[in-house]
Amino acid sequence: MTEQVCFICGSTAFDAIPPPYLRCRGCGHETLTDEQGQGYIVNDPLNERDAKRRTRLDRFKQKVLQRFDPDPSQVAQWIDIGSASGKYLYQNRERYRRALGLEITPEALAFSRNVLGLEVLEDVALVPVNIHVATAWHSLEHFPVNALENVLEKLAVCMQPGARFIVSVPNAASRQYRWFGSAFAFFDVPNHLHQFSTRSLDSLLARFGFRRIETVPSWPYNTFGYTQGLLNVLTGTHNYLYYRIKRKSLHSSLWLDLAHAILLPILVPIGWGLSVLDALNLESQGVITACYEKSRS
């Protein structure tokens, strides 16, 4: 039997947590034990009206990009890793001379290219040099190990010292995950092949020459996480309303629709309140949102 080795820190010691993840004792990273069953995901409606509409989450993501890249030069290039429908790229593309996406989901590729008119690559080998800023909003956890390392290696080559890499991923060391377990809103098997901790994310990116310069409170994600986690526990379902609305992957249930209609007005303020705890300790917030800088050494 082949010995399990953490691809991030090289440790061979793992905690026996409830399946289907193994947790590395060295860096806290969790890896899905069976990658079978992962498929394509479309989280946003593929229509132009939705792509133009700015939600609270869209505004948050825009503010993070502006915070860490406040004044891009006239020749700046930006790439969004896992660009999905292209909504984020579409809404912020005018800040850059060249705005690129990287995506493999066929429906998302067709929509972002043919409807939104975006330049979206399907092969990481095509990423050009002199990338000024890269973003990865909830995409790195979907990459198999080899593909993840290939993407990071390509970015390391194509980004100059001082370039910024903004990353947002669910936090395996979060209070929400400890409280809710598999009812954690961002627990997504088999689609999430990885569950990062701040330590494991820092260690992985450091291998490719990136150092973390700042972590920010992930307000929309944290509020959603607490609210959805409580809904999951109380209804015995997992992200019922979210999957119905965003992924169109569940059939409707009258009693669940009624339960959510009753519980949501109660739980949303609770979710807001609990998210303050995450803001007070960013290491344990539900979602890690951080900016990394390409090392100058």
Secondary structure, DSSP 8 states (H G I E B T S, - for coil): ------TTT----EE--STTEEEETTT--EEES--TT------S--SHHHHH---HHHHHHHHHHHHHSSS--TT-EEEEET-TTSHHHHHHGGGSSEEEEE---HHHHHHHHHTS--EEES-GGG--S-EEEEEEES-GGGS-HHHHHHHHHHHHHHEEEEEEEEEEEEBTTSHHHHHHGGG-TT--TTT--EEB-HHHHHHHHHHTTEEEEEEE--HHHHHHHHHHHHHHHHHT-SSHHHIIIII--S---HHHHHHHHHHHHHHHHHHHHHHHHHHH-GGGSSEEEEEEEE---
